[in-house]
Amino acid sequence: MLAALTVEARKLNRSLALLLALAAPCLIGIFAFFNISRFDRPGPWEQWLTTSVGIWAFFMLPMSVTALTALVAQMEHAPRAWDHLRSLPVPRWRLYSAKLACVLGLVVLMSVFNLAITYGAVELAATLKPAIRPTGQADFAGTAWVLTKVLAAALLMIAIQFWTAMRFASFVPALAIGIGGTFFSVVATAAKQGVFFPWQMPVNMLATEAWRVNTALGLGAGLGTVVLIAAVAHLSAREVR
C-alpha cells in the first residue's frame, strides 16, 4: 500500500493538483482581503474566520473536489493507462485506495491552507489599514474543528465525485454532476431538505440548529464512508472500457 501511495504522490507532484490545492484557498484569501478592507471599523476575528469557512464549505470545496477528482482520474484515463496498472501484481483495491487517499489528503491540505491564507490576508489588510484590525483573539482551534466537521460532512459528496470520475473515461459526467450539485446547492440554500443533499452537508456545519449539524454530519460522514468503500470495491471488480 505504501508503494502505491508513493507512486500516486509522485504523479500528483507532476500534475496541476498542487496548484489547484493552493489556488482555491488563495481565492478565498483575496476575497477576505478586499472584503475587510472596505470597512472603516474593526470587526471580530470570529466574523472573518467564519466567513472564510462558509465560502469554503458552500462553494469552493464542492468545486475543488469536482476539479480534483476529475484531474486525478484523467491521469490514467487520458493516456489509457488503466490496462497497464491493473495488470500489475498489486491488488486492484490498493490502486484505487491510493488515489482516494491522495484526494482526501489534498482536501485536508486545502482546508489548512484556507485557514492560514485567510489569517494572512486579514493581517495584511489590518497592517495596511490599522483602523480595521480585528478585535478579540483568533480562535484557530475552534475554526480548525469546524473545518474538520466540514470535511467529514463532505465525505459523501467526495465519494460520489470520486466514483463518477473513476468510473467514466470522459471527464464530462464528473464535471456535470459537480457543477449541477453545486448549482442546486446555491439556488436551494434556504431549503430545509438541503440537510439531506450531499453538496449542502458541509455548509450545514455552520448551522445554528443542532439537528441540522448532527444530521448532515452523520449522513455525510457515515454514509460517505460506506459509499467510499463501495466505490473502491466496485471499481476494483469491474473491467475498464
Disulfide bonds with the S-S distance in Angstrom:
none
